[in-house]
Amino acid sequence: MSAPAADAAHSAHRPAAIAEAFCYLQGLVLERAALALDDGKEYLAEARLGPLALEAKRSSAWELLLWLRSQPPGELHTAVVEAMTTNETSFFRDPGVFDAIRDVVIPDLVARRAAERRLRIWSAACSTGQELYSLAMVVREHGAVLASWDVRITATDLATDVLARARAGRFTCLEANRGLAAHRLVRFFTAVGTDLEVAPELRALIDFRQLNLAGPWPLLAPVDLVLLRNVLIYFPVPVKRRVLAQVRTVLRPDGYLILGNAETTFNLDDHFTRVRINKASAYRLLGSAEGKA
């Protein structure tokens, strides 16, 4: 490293420079992904951006950010934003939700869609794929009931790298063991080296698309069930309201919206009403939650 570069790297580690770099990061993720990165999360930025800094031949996350601030928008800015998104997930996360989908939501939608025999599901922040493949397993476990139906699951995410992982459908044994029962491992996965790969019958149900929920949405077909779990908690209130308003434009009038356990539409969008389904909850559009729920 040259002397000027070394001086710049050293200055990037001073408290004032770190604060400046983190402030720039907060603005970047807010602008690009509407993510509110709280003060005090410098440790998170340092951990997640460290590998990118090495690739860019910068001494630290802070030097990387201060350098990026002076550069025109490019792929590295996008990579920084994607690295800061949270992708914590597991198979059948919150089992009560999937029990409700299996035992109540899908049977109800099957009854409502009997004439058209068509079902559309959207995993709106699919991360590395565990949620959407869990959905696909639930659909396949309905067997003959849905065998002749036109069923599609749309999987979207902001981060192109995690979307690529989801599309690949390959998981480590540790990932597979987080939430998967033995009978599902046997039926729906094949060993590939030391990893496990999802069966073609699950892949056949899924369409993948990149989508920034906080930005303008492309035209989406009407859907019967939306899973938007553990996403709204990261957005400022105005963005939460905008996202929920956009959900209303794609959710069919008698469809279901499922949020994370710590999320709600209360005080955000008064067009939804919460309904209890066994040990889980869902949201339905006001005036359309009649019948079985």
C-alpha positions in Angstrom: 0.0 0.0 0.0 1.4 3.4 -1.0 1.9 6.1 1.7 -1.1 8.2 0.6 -3.3 5.1 0.6 -2.0 4.0 3.9 -2.8 7.5 5.4 -6.3 7.3 3.9 -6.8 3.8 5.4 -5.6 5.0 8.8 -7.8 8.1 8.8 -10.8 5.8 7.9 -10.4 4.2 11.3 -10.7 7.4 13.4 -14.0 7.7 15.3 -15.1 10.7 13.3 -14.4 8.9 10.0 -16.2 5.8 11.2 -19.3 7.9 12.1 -19.1 9.6 8.7 -18.9 6.3 6.9 -21.7 4.8 8.9 -23.9 7.8 8.3 -23.3 7.4 4.5 -24.2 3.7 4.8 -27.5 4.6 6.6 -28.4 7.0 3.8 -27.5 4.5 1.1 -29.6 1.6 2.5 -32.5 3.9 3.2 -32.4 5.3 -0.3 -31.9 2.0 -2.1 -33.9 -0.4 0.0 -35.9 1.7 2.5 -34.1 -0.1 5.3 -33.7 1.8 8.6 -30.2 1.0 9.9 -30.2 2.1 13.5 -27.4 3.9 15.3 -25.3 1.4 17.2 -25.2 -1.1 14.4 -21.6 -0.3 13.3 -20.6 -3.8 14.4 -23.0 -5.3 11.9 -21.7 -3.1 9.1 -18.2 -4.0 9.9 -19.0 -7.8 9.9 -21.1 -7.8 6.7 -19.0 -5.4 4.6 -15.6 -6.8 5.6 -15.5 -9.4 2.8 -16.5 -6.8 0.2 -13.8 -4.5 1.5 -11.2 -7.3 1.0 -12.5 -7.9 -2.6 -12.2 -4.2 -3.3 -8.7 -4.1 -1.8 -9.8 -1.7 0.9 -8.4 -2.1 4.4 -11.8 -2.0 6.2 -15.5 -1.5 5.7 -15.1 2.1 6.7 -12.5 2.8 4.1 -14.7 1.1 1.5 -17.7 3.3 2.4 -15.8 6.5 2.4 -14.4 5.6 -1.0 -17.8 4.6 -2.4 -19.2 7.9 -1.3 -17.1 9.7 -4.0 -17.9 7.1 -6.7 -20.7 7.1 -9.3 -23.4 4.5 -8.5 -22.4 1.1 -9.5 -22.4 -2.6 -8.8 -20.4 -2.3 -5.6 -23.0 0.1 -4.2 -25.6 -2.5 -4.9 -23.5 -5.2 -3.3 -23.2 -3.1 -0.1 -26.9 -2.7 0.1 -27.6 -6.4 -0.5 -25.0 -7.3 2.1 -26.8 -5.2 4.7 -30.2 -6.9 4.2 -31.1 -9.5 6.8 -31.6 -13.0 5.5 -32.2 -15.0 8.6 -34.5 -17.9 7.6 -35.2 -21.6 8.1 -37.5 -24.3 6.9 -41.0 -24.2 8.3 -40.0 -21.2 10.5 -42.9 -20.6 12.9 -44.5 -24.0 12.4 -47.9 -22.7 13.4 -48.0 -20.6 10.3 -47.4 -23.6 8.0 -49.9 -25.7 9.9 -52.5 -22.9 9.4 -51.7 -22.8 5.7 -51.9 -26.6 5.3 -55.0 -27.1 7.4 -57.1 -24.0 6.8 -55.8 -21.6 4.2 -55.3 -24.0 1.3 -58.5 -26.0 1.9 -60.4 -22.7 2.1 -58.8 -21.4 -1.1 -59.4 -24.8 -2.8 -63.1 -24.4 -2.1 -63.2 -20.8 -3.3 -61.3 -21.6 -6.5 -63.0 -24.8 -7.4 -64.4 -23.4 -10.6 -61.1 -22.1 -11.9 -58.7 -24.6 -10.4 -55.9 -22.1 -10.2 -53.9 -21.0 -7.2 -51.3 -18.3 -6.9 -48.9 -17.8 -3.9 -46.3 -15.2 -3.4 -43.2 -15.5 -1.1 -42.4 -11.7 -1.1 -39.0 -11.9 0.6 -37.9 -15.4 -0.1 -34.3 -15.0 1.0 -32.3 -18.2 0.4 -35.4 -20.2 -0.3 -36.4 -22.1 2.8 -39.8 -20.4 3.1 -40.8 -20.9 -0.5 -39.7 -24.5 -0.6 -41.6 -25.1 2.7 -44.7 -23.7 0.9 -44.0 -25.9 -2.1 -43.8 -29.0 0.2 -47.1 -28.0 1.8 -48.7 -27.8 -1.7 -47.3 -31.1 -2.8 -48.5 -32.8 0.4 -52.0 -32.0 -0.6 -51.5 -34.6 -3.3 -54.5 -35.5 -5.3 -56.5 -32.5 -4.2 -54.2 -30.2 -6.2 -52.8 -32.6 -8.7 -54.7 -31.2 -11.6 -54.6 -27.6 -10.5 -52.6 -24.8 -12.0 -50.5 -23.8 -8.9 -47.6 -21.3 -9.1 -45.4 -19.8 -6.3 -43.7 -16.5 -7.1 -40.5 -16.0 -5.2 -39.0 -12.5 -5.0 -36.2 -10.8 -3.1 -34.2 -7.7 -3.2 -30.7 -9.3 -3.0 -29.7 -11.0 -6.3 -27.1 -13.2 -4.5 -29.6 -14.8 -2.1 -32.1 -15.1 -4.9 -29.5 -17.1 -6.9 -29.1 -19.4 -3.8 -32.8 -19.9 -3.6 -33.0 -20.7 -7.3 -30.2 -23.2 -6.9 -32.2 -25.1 -4.3 -29.2 -26.6 -2.6 -28.7 -26.5 1.2 -26.2 -27.7 3.7 -27.2 -30.5 6.1 -27.1 -27.9 8.9 -29.6 -25.7 6.9 -31.8 -28.7 6.1 -31.9 -29.9 9.7 -33.3 -26.5 10.8 -37.0 -27.2 10.7 -37.2 -30.1 8.3 -38.8 -33.4 9.5 -37.1 -36.6 8.5 -40.0 -37.7 6.2 -39.7 -34.5 4.2 -36.0 -34.8 3.9 -36.5 -38.3 2.4 -39.3 -37.3 0.1 -38.2 -33.9 -1.2 -34.4 -33.9 -1.1 -31.5 -35.7 -2.8 -28.0 -35.8 -1.5 -25.5 -34.1 -3.8 -22.0 -34.4 -2.3 -22.3 -33.1 1.2 -25.3 -30.9 0.4 -29.0 -31.6 -0.1 -30.9 -30.5 -3.3 -34.6 -30.0 -3.6 -36.6 -32.3 -5.8 -37.7 -31.3 -9.3 -41.4 -31.5 -8.2 -40.8 -28.5 -5.9 -38.8 -26.5 -8.4 -41.6 -27.0 -11.0 -43.9 -24.8 -8.9 -41.7 -21.8 -8.5 -41.0 -18.6 -10.6 -38.1 -16.4 -9.4 -38.0 -12.6 -9.8 -35.9 -9.8 -8.3 -38.0 -7.2 -6.6 -37.3 -4.3 -4.3 -40.4 -4.1 -2.1 -39.7 -0.5 -1.1 -39.5 0.6 -4.8 -42.0 0.7 -7.7 -43.4 -2.7 -8.3 -43.7 -4.3 -11.8 -47.0 -5.6 -12.9 -47.8 -8.7 -10.7 -50.7 -11.1 -11.4 -53.4 -11.3 -8.7 -52.4 -13.7 -5.9 -54.4 -15.7 -3.4 -51.9 -15.9 -0.6 -49.0 -13.5 0.2 -46.3 -14.2 2.7 -44.6 -11.0 3.7 -42.9 -12.1 6.9 -40.3 -10.3 8.9 -39.8 -7.6 6.4 -42.0 -4.6 7.5 -40.1 -4.4 10.8 -37.1 -3.1 8.9 -39.0 -0.3 7.1 -39.9 3.2 8.3 -43.6 3.8 8.8 -44.2 5.6 5.5 -42.7 2.7 3.6 -44.6 0.1 5.6 -47.8 1.9 4.6 -46.8 2.1 0.9 -45.9 -1.6 0.8 -49.2 -2.6 2.4 -51.1 -0.4 -0.1 -49.3 -2.1 -2.9 -50.1 -5.5 -1.5 -53.8 -4.6 -1.7 -53.4 -4.1 -5.4 -52.3 -7.7 -6.0 -54.1 -9.6 -3.3 -57.4 -11.1 -4.5 -60.4 -9.8 -2.5 -60.8 -13.1 -0.5 -57.1 -13.9 -0.3 -54.8 -14.1 2.7 -51.8 -12.0 3.8 -49.4 -13.5 6.4 -46.9 -11.2 8.2 -44.2 -12.0 10.8 -45.2 -12.6 14.4 -43.9 -9.2 15.4 -45.7 -7.4 12.5 -49.1 -6.0 12.1 -51.2 -3.8 9.8 -52.7 -2.0 12.8 -52.3 1.8 12.6 -50.7 1.3 9.2 -53.5 0.2 6.8 -57.2 0.1 7.9 -58.2 -1.9 4.8 -57.1 -5.1 6.5 -58.6 -7.1 9.4 -56.7 -9.7 11.5 -58.1 -13.2 11.7 -57.0 -16.0 14.0 -56.2 -19.3 12.4 -55.5 -22.0 15.0 -52.1 -20.9 16.5 -51.3 -18.4 13.8 -52.8 -15.1 12.4 -53.5 -13.8 8.9 -54.9 -10.6 7.5 -57.7 -10.3 5.1 -59.3 -7.4 3.3 -62.2 -5.8 5.1 -65.5 -7.0 3.8 -64.1 -10.2 2.3 -63.3 -12.4 5.3 -66.6 -14.1 5.4 -66.9 -17.8 5.5 -64.2 -20.1 6.7 -61.1 -18.3 8.0 
